[in-house]
């Protein structure tokens, strides 16, 4: 399985906009907050691996 890195760009109600940081991309990925760790905030860095998002420092 691949690993992807994201940063939370914005939070809108029940969804968060994530931007990839491991590649050059301006595209945002809309993800339901239910799939993300509950303590995320704008600017939180995330790792997506094995179908799970985790916060990284």
Sine and cosine of phi, psi and omega as CSV:
sin_phi,cos_phi,sin_psi,cos_psi,sin_omega,cos_omega
0.00,0.00,0.56,-0.83,0.02,-1.00
-1.00,0.07,0.34,-0.94,0.07,-1.00
-0.89,-0.45,0.71,-0.70,0.01,-1.00
-0.82,-0.57,0.52,-0.85,0.01,-1.00
-0.88,-0.48,0.67,-0.74,-0.06,-1.00
-0.70,-0.71,0.29,-0.96,0.20,-0.98
-0.78,-0.62,0.61,-0.79,0.02,-1.00
-0.98,0.22,0.92,-0.39,0.00,-1.00
-0.99,0.14,-0.69,0.73,-0.01,-1.00
-0.38,-0.92,0.37,-0.93,0.04,-1.00
-0.83,-0.56,0.80,-0.61,-0.03,-1.00
-0.77,-0.64,0.99,-0.15,0.03,-1.00
0.85,0.52,-0.92,-0.38,-0.06,-1.00
-1.00,-0.07,0.19,0.98,-0.06,-1.00
-0.75,-0.67,0.42,-0.91,0.08,-1.00
-0.79,-0.62,0.61,-0.79,0.09,-1.00
-0.99,-0.10,0.86,-0.52,-0.02,-1.00
-0.93,-0.37,0.63,-0.78,0.07,-1.00
-0.89,-0.46,0.74,-0.68,0.03,-1.00
-0.91,0.42,0.65,-0.76,0.03,-1.00
-0.90,-0.43,-0.17,0.98,-0.01,-1.00
-1.00,0.04,-0.15,0.99,0.08,-1.00
-0.66,-0.75,0.30,-0.96,0.09,-1.00
-0.97,0.24,0.91,-0.41,0.01,-1.00
-0.34,-0.94,0.67,-0.74,0.10,-1.00
-0.98,-0.19,-0.05,1.00,-0.01,-1.00
-0.95,0.31,0.59,-0.81,0.06,-1.00
-0.95,-0.32,0.55,-0.83,0.03,-1.00
-0.94,-0.35,0.84,-0.54,0.02,-1.00
-1.00,0.05,0.86,-0.51,-0.08,-1.00
-0.79,-0.62,0.70,-0.71,0.06,-1.00
-0.90,0.43,0.71,-0.71,-0.03,-1.00
-0.89,0.46,-0.39,0.92,0.03,-1.00
-0.89,0.45,-0.38,0.93,0.00,-1.00
-1.00,0.00,-0.12,0.99,-0.08,-1.00
-0.95,-0.31,0.35,-0.93,0.08,-1.00
-0.86,0.51,0.64,-0.77,-0.10,-1.00
-0.90,0.43,-0.38,0.93,-0.07,-1.00
-1.00,0.00,0.23,0.97,-0.01,-1.00
-0.92,0.40,0.49,-0.87,0.10,-1.00
-0.65,-0.76,0.19,-0.98,0.10,-1.00
-0.87,0.50,0.73,-0.68,-0.03,-1.00
1.00,-0.08,-0.12,0.99,0.03,-1.00
-0.92,0.39,0.70,-0.71,0.04,-1.00
-1.00,-0.07,0.71,-0.71,-0.06,-1.00
-0.80,-0.60,0.48,-0.88,0.14,-0.99
-0.88,-0.47,0.73,-0.68,0.05,-1.00
-0.93,-0.37,0.89,-0.46,-0.05,-1.00
-0.45,-0.89,0.67,-0.74,0.02,-1.00
0.82,0.57,0.68,0.73,0.04,-1.00
0.89,0.47,0.47,0.88,-0.03,-1.00
-0.63,-0.78,0.66,-0.75,0.07,-1.00
-0.99,-0.11,0.73,-0.69,0.09,-1.00
-0.73,-0.68,0.53,-0.85,0.03,-1.00
-0.98,0.22,0.68,-0.74,0.07,-1.00
-0.84,-0.54,0.37,-0.93,-0.01,-1.00
-1.00,-0.02,0.00,0.00,0.00,0.00
